Amino acid sequence: METSTEAQSQPIVCPNCGDAISNPRYFCPHCTRPIRDTVSCEGCREPIAAQAKKCPHCNTANAALLAAQAGQLQISVQASPFGAFFSTWNFTSLFRPPVIEVKGGKINTTVWTFFTLRVHQSEIEMTRLASVRHTKGVIWSSLVFETFGGAAEDMGQHGLRHDDAINVAARIKEVIGR
């Protein structure tokens, strides 16, 4: 039967240089890189701490951490009927105001038009989100979700209550770290 000290002294292999390490600690004594609780940066492939928000080498966001946090975030906000009507002049917004939902690592907006006969839906993966902009108007607020390259246009929603827009923007910024 092994004791706990015997189990700890078994050599492990460094994931960076491949050398056997007889006394494993946080750093490999051969290549001096971290060996525990690390992930590979998607930008520069350097090992970074699993809980780091950004890579210290290239400043790329930690995609694994972002995906895990984004998957846990769940928000649903409905625009103010009058706010949506006066900001978009969509008569249907008075009866069926637009909705923003954040769930499963995605941001979805749904807008009904033509007396709810047409539905316009937009979706952005939170891992592609570059920033969230909150614009405060006199009566209502707007949110704009900007993505990293490749998007034809940014996604946004007008006619939100001030408190709702501030809450959504703050919670998403907390997850994406921007």
N, C-alpha and C positions, 0 to 999 in steps of 0.2 A: 504494500500500500504506500502511495506517495504522500509525502507531507507537503504542506503549502510552500515551504522553502524550496523543495526539490522541483515543484511544478514551475515556480517562478524563475529558476536558474536554467531552464531549458533554452537553448539558443533559438532565436528567431531570425528571419531573413529581412534585411532592410528593403523596403519597397522602392527605394531610390537607386541604390548602388548594387544591391544583391548580395552583399557580404553578410556572413553569419554574425550575429551579435549575441555574445554569451550572457551579458548582463544588460538586458534592455532597459533603457531609460527613455526620456522624451526625444533625445537627439541621437543619431547614429555616430559612434566615435570615429568611423572611417570617413564619411562624406559630410558630417556635421549637419545633416538635414533632419527635420522632424520625422519621427516614425510612427507616432500615435496620433489618432484623432485628426488626420489630415485628409484633404481632398486635393485633386489636381485642378489648378486654375484652367478654365476653358480658354483664356486669352493667351497665356504664356506657358502653360503646362507645368509651372512651378508648384510644389506642394505648399498649401496654405492650411491654416487651422480650420477645422470643420465649422466652427462657429463664427469665423471672421466674415464680416459683411462684404469687404472688398479685399482684393489681392494687394499686398503691400508692394509688389514688384511692378504691376502694370495698371493697377487701379480698376480692374474689371470686377464687376459684382460677382459674388459667390452664387452661382446659379443653383446649386443644390440647396443651399440655405434659403434662397429666395423662393424656390419652388415649394419647399416644405412650409414656409410661413404663409405664402400666398394660398396654398391649398386649405389652410385652416381659417382664413378670413372669410366671413360671411356677412354681407350687408345688403339690404334692400331699401331703396329710397324712391318714393314717388314724388314727382314734381307737383308744385301747386297748380291746380287747374287754371286759375287766372294768370299765374306767372307764365305757364307754358303757352297759353293763348296769346297774351300780349307780347311775348318775346318771339313767337314764331307765326302768329296769325293763323294758327291751325284750329279751326272751330271744334274739331273732334276732341281737342285737348281739354275742353271744358267738361266733357263727359268721361273721357278716358285719358287721364294725364300720363305722360311718359314715365318710364320706370328705369332706374339703374339698379342692376343686381351684380354683386361681387360674390362669386362662389366657385369652388373648384379650381382656383387659380386663374379665373377668367373674369373680365368685366364685360357685361352685356347691357346694351341699352335697347329698349323697345319703345317705338313711337307708333301710335295708331293714327291713320288718316282716312279720309273719305268715309266718315261715320263708322269707323272701326272695320270697314271692309278690307282695308289694306294694312298690313303690318310691316314696319321697317325695323329690322334688327341688325345691330352691329356688335362685334365681339373682338376683344383684344386679349391676348395671353398676357398675364402679369409679368412674365419673364421678358417680354418685349417692350415693357413700359419704360420710357425714358423719364417722364415727369408728369405730374398732375398740377394743373393750374386752376386756382380758384379765383374767379372774378366776381367781386361784390358790386352789384348794382344798387340803385336807390331803393328798390323794393324787393327784387329777387336776385339770386346768385346764379352763376354758371360754373360748370366744371369742364375742363378740356383735358383729355388724355392724349399725351404725345408719345409716339413710339420711336424706337430706333429705326433707322433706314428701312426702306421697302414699303412703307405705307403710302397709299395714294393721298390720303388726307387724315388728319387727326380726328378723333372721335370726341364728341362733346354733348352736353345737355344743358339747356337753358331753362329758366323758370323754377329753379329749386329754392326752397326756403333757405335762408342764410345759415341757420344752425345745422341743417342737414348737409349742406354743401361743405361747410367747414369740417364737420365730423367725418364725412367720407374722404375728403382730401387728406386730413390728418392721419387717418387709419391706413390709407394706402401708402402715403409717404413714409410712415413708420416701417412698413413692410419692405418697400423697395429701397429705403435709405437715401432718397433723393428729394 
